[in-house]
C-alpha cells in the first residue's frame, strides 16, 4: 500500500488532528459555545434554587404566624366560654369513640 493510499487523520491546526480538535463531534468554536450554555444553565439553576428557597421560607413564616393566631383565638374563645367548650370536647370524644368501635 502506498503512502498516498493511507488516509492520515485530517488536521485542524498545526500538530492537531481533527479528532483532537472536536468535542463530541462539534467544531472547535462550538465547544466554547456549549461550555457557555452549560455555565448559563448552571447559573439559572442556582437562581431558581434561591428563589424557591425564599418562597418556602416566606410560606413557612406566614403559615406559622397563622397557626399561632388560630391557637390564640381558640384559647381566648375557650376562656370566654368554658362550659360550652367542655361540652363540645366531651361530645367530640364520644363521636370519636363511637367511630373507632364500629
C-alpha positions in Angstrom: 0.0 0.0 0.0 1.4 3.4 -1.0 1.6 6.4 1.3 -1.0 8.2 -0.8 -3.5 5.4 -0.3 -3.3 5.7 3.5 -5.7 8.2 4.9 -4.0 10.1 7.7 -6.2 12.0 10.1 -7.0 15.4 8.7 -5.6 18.3 10.7 -7.4 21.3 12.0 -4.4 23.3 13.3 -0.6 22.9 13.5 0.0 19.5 15.0 -3.6 18.9 16.0 -5.7 16.2 14.4 -9.4 16.7 13.7 -10.3 14.2 16.4 -8.3 16.2 19.0 -10.0 19.5 18.0 -13.5 18.0 18.2 -15.6 17.9 21.3 -18.3 15.4 20.8 -18.3 16.0 17.1 -18.6 19.7 17.5 -16.4 22.2 15.7 -13.8 23.9 17.9 -15.8 27.1 18.0 -19.0 25.2 19.0 -17.2 23.7 22.0 -16.8 27.1 23.6 -20.5 27.9 22.9 -21.5 24.6 24.6 -19.5 25.4 27.6 -21.1 28.9 27.7 -24.6 27.3 27.6 -23.7 24.8 30.3 -22.4 27.7 32.5 -25.6 29.7 31.9 -27.8 26.8 32.7 -25.9 26.2 35.9 -26.3 29.8 36.9 -30.0 29.8 36.1 -30.4 26.6 38.2 -28.7 28.3 41.1 -31.1 31.3 40.8 -34.1 29.1 40.7 -32.9 27.3 43.8 -32.5 30.6 45.7 -36.0 31.8 44.6 -37.7 28.5 45.7 -35.9 28.6 49.0 -37.1 32.2 49.5 -40.7 31.3 48.7 -40.6 28.3 51.0 -39.2 30.4 53.9 -41.9 33.1 53.3 -44.7 30.4 53.2 -43.4 28.8 56.4 -43.3 32.1 58.2 -46.8 33.0 57.1 -48.2 29.6 58.0 -46.6 29.6 61.4 -48.0 33.0 62.1 -51.5 32.0 61.0 -51.4 28.8 63.1 -50.3 30.9 66.1 -53.2 33.3 65.5 -55.7 30.4 65.4 -54.3 28.9 68.5 -54.6 32.2 70.4 -58.1 32.8 69.1 -59.2 29.3 70.2 -57.7 29.8 73.6 -59.5 33.1 74.0 -62.8 31.5 73.0 -62.4 28.7 75.5 -61.6 31.1 78.3 -64.6 33.2 77.5 -67.0 30.2 77.3 -65.5 27.3 79.4 -68.7 25.2 79.9 -69.7 25.1 76.2 -66.1 24.3 75.3 -66.1 21.4 77.8 -69.4 20.0 76.4 -68.1 20.3 72.8 -64.9 18.4 73.8 -67.0 15.7 75.5 -69.2 15.3 72.5 -66.3 15.1 70.1 -64.8 12.4 72.4 -68.0 10.4 72.3 -68.2 10.6 68.5 -64.6 9.6 68.1 -65.1 6.6 70.4 -68.2 5.5 68.5 -66.4 5.6 65.1 -63.4 3.7 66.5 -65.8 1.0 67.8 -67.5 0.2 64.5 
